[in-house]
Amino acid sequence: MTKTKAAEAPQLPLNQIIAGDCIEVMNSLPAGSVDLVFADPPYNLQLRGDLHRPDNSKVDAVDDHWDQFSSFAAYDDFTRKWLAAARRILKPNGAIWVIGSYHNIFRVGAALQDAGFWMLNDVVWRKSNPMPNFKGKRLTNAHETLIWASKDEGSKYTFNYEALKELNDGVQMRSDWVIPLCTGHERLKDENGDKAHPTQKPEALLHRVLLATTNPGDVVLDPFFGTGTTGAVAKMLGRDFIGIEREEAYRKAASERISRVRKFDASALEITGSKRAEPRVPFGQVVERGMLRPGEELFSIGNRYKAKVRADGTLIGNDIKGSIHQVGAHYEGAPSCNGWTYWHFKRDGKMIPIDILRQQIRAEMEADAGGRRH
């Protein structure tokens, strides 16, 4: 019986571009089957007439039929329907990214919350090379906004914090991203030499999104696939994708583009892991294993303070006793302190962070776990 049910279970159309209406296609997919949705929906720009540069050349603006809605009410209804379909197919710990401009992102944000999604961040994509405001009647529109939300408030969503920090030269990643518009060799052109899609997103933007919030092997669905930036980057990073696109010309361009993408080898796909995911090691374990002895002195960064190790894994200083974190915070007059990186011990005249001892224990734990698995 179980085998028959499994055989009848619908299969995900992985690494395929599906022709059709995004709402209908998403509603046909199995519930709880997708790790991440990245959505670049129509912006409903409400353009009135052609836009020209000062030299009277026409701007290749977004005036396609797929971006036109009869009213805000019609756009809101469309938004609610595709968000409901997207939420249904997300796994319990899944998440969504939606990108938009000032024309639509506030309406989409309200609909996200109404649908039950839980806001995690909004990100400002600041374009380093924005299109000027040719009429000179408004500020140059130099950014777009991305909203990152989990399926539910309690979802254990993926966030590769350490990998993003490494990507940002060792500094915590902020919520304002300076990335240029898609230009040059990356910009897809049609047979006439025109833009294949007016709002093609840069691969750098999707690289950052997928690196931050997915893992290799995850399934990423893009309901407004366009010319396939999400699929191209997903393939490059070892993620599976599902693309949905109504327009045949966009599907053709996306398919040709993705076929040229080379997937990285497995070792290149590894990223810096989160320290929070590593096994917890109490400082007392370092003491009971004899890696540090009761009465041994520890020294702060810069050798300004010192404290002695106690048999129960706490420290005692001149006027304070407590955990490695509490004593360090007290000396620094700070609300918190990472004692593992703050305290050092001396060996052969050298100062060594106690975190080395924690990493040694973790390595042994991982080796032991690996032995049990095999």
HUQUI-V734580 format. One record per residue. N is the residue number from 1. SS is DSSP state (@ for helix, = for strand, . for the rest). OMEGA is omega in whole degrees, -180 to 180 (NA if undefined). BURIAL is # if it has 24 or more other C-alpha atoms within 12 Angstrom, else .. Layout:
BEGIN
N,SS,OMEGA,BURIAL / N,SS,OMEGA,BURIAL
END
This chain:
BEGIN
1,.,-180,. / 2,@,-180,. / 3,@,179,. / 4,@,179,. / 5,@,-180,. / 6,@,-179,. / 7,@,-178,. / 8,@,-178,. / 9,.,-179,. / 10,.,180,. / 11,.,177,. / 12,.,179,# / 13,.,-174,# / 14,.,176,# / 15,.,177,# / 16,=,174,# / 17,=,-174,# / 18,=,177,# / 19,=,176,# / 20,.,178,. / 21,.,-173,. / 22,@,-179,# / 23,@,179,# / 24,@,-179,. / 25,@,180,# / 26,@,179,# / 27,@,179,# / 28,@,-179,. / 29,.,180,# / 30,.,176,. / 31,.,175,. / 32,.,-174,# / 33,.,-173,# / 34,=,-179,# / 35,=,-176,# / 36,=,171,# / 37,=,171,# / 38,=,-174,# / 39,=,175,# / 40,.,-172,# / 41,.,174,# / 42,.,-177,# / 43,.,-177,# / 44,.,-173,# / 45,.,177,# / 46,.,-180,# / 47,.,179,. / 48,.,179,. / 49,.,-178,. / 50,.,177,. / 51,.,-177,. / 52,=,175,. / 53,.,178,. / 54,.,178,. / 55,.,178,. / 56,.,174,. / 57,.,-176,. / 58,=,178,. / 59,.,178,. / 60,.,-175,. / 61,.,180,. / 62,.,179,# / 63,.,-178,. / 64,.,-176,. / 65,@,-177,. / 66,@,178,# / 67,@,-175,# / 68,.,179,. / 69,.,-174,. / 70,.,-177,. / 71,.,175,. / 72,@,-180,. / 73,@,179,. / 74,@,178,. / 75,@,180,# / 76,@,179,# / 77,@,177,. / 78,@,-179,# / 79,@,-179,# / 80,@,-177,# / 81,@,-179,# / 82,@,176,# / 83,@,178,# / 84,@,179,# / 85,@,179,# / 86,@,-179,# / 87,@,-179,# / 88,@,-176,# / 89,@,178,# / 90,=,173,# / 91,=,-179,# / 92,=,180,# / 93,=,-180,# / 94,=,-179,# / 95,=,-178,# / 96,=,168,# / 97,=,174,# / 98,=,179,# / 99,=,179,# / 100,=,178,# / 101,.,-180,# / 102,.,180,. / 103,.,-171,. / 104,.,-168,# / 105,@,180,# / 106,@,176,# / 107,@,179,# / 108,@,180,# / 109,@,178,# / 110,@,180,. / 111,@,176,# / 112,@,-179,# / 113,@,179,# / 114,@,-178,. / 115,.,178,# / 116,.,176,# / 117,.,-180,# / 118,=,-177,# / 119,=,178,# / 120,=,178,# / 121,=,160,. / 122,=,-177,# / 123,=,175,# / 124,=,173,# / 125,=,-180,# / 126,=,-177,. / 127,.,-179,# / 128,.,-179,. / 129,.,-175,. / 130,.,174,. / 131,.,180,. / 132,.,171,. / 133,.,-169,. / 134,.,-178,. / 135,.,179,. / 136,.,-179,. / 137,.,178,. / 138,.,173,. / 139,.,173,. / 140,.,-179,. / 141,.,-169,. / 142,.,-179,# / 143,=,167,# / 144,=,-176,# / 145,=,173,# / 146,=,174,# / 147,=,177,# / 148,=,-177,# / 149,=,175,# / 150,=,-177,# / 151,.,179,# / 152,.,179,# / 153,.,-177,. / 154,.,-178,. / 155,.,176,. / 156,.,-176,. / 157,.,178,# / 158,.,172,# / 159,.,-179,# / 160,.,-174,# / 161,@,-176,# / 162,@,179,# / 163,@,177,# / 164,@,179,# / 165,@,177,. / 166,@,178,. / 167,@,-177,. / 168,.,175,. / 169,.,175,. / 170,.,-179,. / 171,.,180,. / 172,.,-179,. / 173,.,179,. / 174,.,-178,. / 175,.,171,. / 176,=,-174,. / 177,=,178,# / 178,=,-177,# / 179,.,-179,# / 180,.,172,# / 181,.,178,# / 182,.,-179,# / 183,.,173,# / 184,@,-175,. / 185,@,-178,. / 186,@,-179,. / 187,.,-180,# / 188,.,179,# / 189,=,177,# / 190,.,-176,. / 191,.,179,. / 192,.,-179,. / 193,.,178,. / 194,.,178,. / 195,=,178,# / 196,.,178,# / 197,.,-175,# / 198,.,-176,# / 199,.,178,# / 200,.,-178,# / 201,.,179,# / 202,.,179,# / 203,@,180,# / 204,@,180,# / 205,@,-180,# / 206,@,176,# / 207,@,-178,# / 208,@,180,# / 209,@,-176,# / 210,@,176,# / 211,@,-175,# / 212,@,-165,# / 213,@,173,# / 214,.,175,# / 215,.,177,# / 216,.,-178,# / 217,.,177,. / 218,.,179,# / 219,=,-180,# / 220,=,179,# / 221,=,176,# / 222,=,-176,# / 223,.,178,# / 224,.,-164,# / 225,.,180,# / 226,.,-179,# / 227,.,164,# / 228,.,178,# / 229,@,180,# / 230,@,-179,# / 231,@,-179,# / 232,@,-179,# / 233,@,177,# / 234,@,179,# / 235,@,-180,# / 236,@,-175,# / 237,.,176,# / 238,.,174,# / 239,.,172,# / 240,=,-180,# / 241,=,168,# / 242,=,179,# / 243,=,176,# / 244,=,-177,# / 245,=,-179,# / 246,.,-170,# / 247,.,-177,# / 248,@,-178,. / 249,@,179,. / 250,@,179,# / 251,@,-180,# / 252,@,180,# / 253,@,-179,# / 254,@,-178,# / 255,@,179,# / 256,@,180,. / 257,@,-176,# / 258,@,179,# / 259,@,-180,. / 260,.,-176,. / 261,.,176,. / 262,.,178,. / 263,.,177,. / 264,.,175,. / 265,.,-172,. / 266,@,-177,. / 267,@,180,. / 268,@,-179,. / 269,@,179,. / 270,.,-180,. / 271,.,178,# / 272,.,-176,# / 273,.,178,. / 274,.,177,. / 275,@,-180,. / 276,@,-179,. / 277,@,-179,. / 278,.,-179,. / 279,.,179,. / 280,.,179,. / 281,.,176,# / 282,.,178,# / 283,@,179,# / 284,@,179,# / 285,@,176,. / 286,@,-178,# / 287,@,-176,# / 288,@,177,. / 289,.,176,. / 290,.,178,. / 291,.,167,. / 292,.,-176,# / 293,.,173,# / 294,.,-178,. / 295,.,179,. / 296,.,-177,# / 297,=,172,# / 298,=,-175,# / 299,=,-179,# / 300,.,174,# / 301,@,-178,# / 302,@,176,. / 303,@,-178,. / 304,.,-177,. / 305,.,175,# / 306,=,179,# / 307,=,-179,# / 308,=,178,# / 309,=,177,# / 310,.,-174,# / 311,.,-178,. / 312,.,178,# / 313,.,173,# / 314,.,177,# / 315,=,174,# / 316,=,178,# / 317,.,-178,# / 318,.,-175,. / 319,.,-175,. / 320,.,169,. / 321,=,-177,# / 322,=,-179,# / 323,.,178,# / 324,@,-179,# / 325,@,-178,# / 326,@,-178,# / 327,@,177,# / 328,@,179,# / 329,@,179,# / 330,@,-179,# / 331,@,-177,# / 332,@,-177,. / 333,.,-176,. / 334,.,179,. / 335,.,180,. / 336,.,-180,. / 337,.,174,. / 338,.,-176,# / 339,@,-178,# / 340,@,179,# / 341,@,-178,# / 342,@,-173,# / 343,.,-180,# / 344,=,172,# / 345,=,-177,# / 346,=,173,. / 347,=,180,. / 348,.,177,. / 349,.,-180,. / 350,=,177,. / 351,=,-177,. / 352,=,180,# / 353,=,-179,# / 354,.,179,# / 355,@,176,# / 356,@,-179,. / 357,@,177,# / 358,@,-180,# / 359,@,177,. / 360,@,178,. / 361,@,180,# / 362,@,179,. / 363,@,178,. / 364,@,179,. / 365,@,-179,. / 366,@,178,. / 367,@,180,. / 368,@,179,. / 369,@,179,. / 370,@,178,. / 371,@,179,. / 372,@,180,. / 373,@,-179,. / 374,.,NA,.
END
